[in-house]
């Protein structure tokens, strides 16, 4: 019963993580790390599949090995975040005060990505396919 619960929560966590890519304020990495842990406890096959995932796996592996995030990933993350903030602010919100809060949170998120998320260097990044060795 616990295995089924962990697998269900892991799948839900992946879905929330993917949604978090597009929705400002909803984190992606914590949900993917939670999924990884839940699958580790319940299904080695799903855990391995998540880590080998073309789109999500490399970010989990880099985070777990403390290699950091590539500069390209940082730029894409910041661009996507600001695109979604602007869509939210100007297409869905009519209140100026909430827009201000949204922009302040965007600035905090940008600062966090730039200064607190480690940037991977080419020396610390393993060759493709060698992440787990």
C-alpha positions, 0 to 999 in steps of 0.5 A, a space after each residue: 500500500 505504501 509503494 502505491 501511495 509513494 508512486 502516486 505522490 511521485 507522479 503528482 509531484 512530477 506534474 506539479 513540477 512541470 506546471 511550475 515551469 510555466 507558472 510563476 511562483 510554483 517551484 519546479 526543482 523541489 517537486 522534481 526532487 520530491 518525486 525522485 525521493 518518492 520513486 527511490 523509496 517505491 520503485 527503482 525503475 521509475 527513479 531511474 527513468 526520472 533520472 534518465 529523462 531527457 528533459 528533467 533528468 539532467 537537472 536532478 542529476 546536476 542538483 544532486 551532484 552539486 554541479 550547478 545549473 548551466 548559464 543557458 538554463 539560468 537565462 532560459 529560466 529567467 526569460 520564461 519567468 518574466 514572460 509568464 509574469 508579464 502575461 499574468 500582470 497584463 492579461 489576467 490582472 487589473 489591480 496595480 498593487 498586485 502587479 507591483 507585488 508580482 514584479 517584486 517577486 519576479 525581481 527576487 526570483 531573478 536575484 535568487 537565480 543569479 546569485 544563489 543558484 550555483 552556475 556549472 562550469 565546463 570543468 565540473 560538468 561530466 561528459 554526457 552519459 557519465 553523470 552517475 559514475 
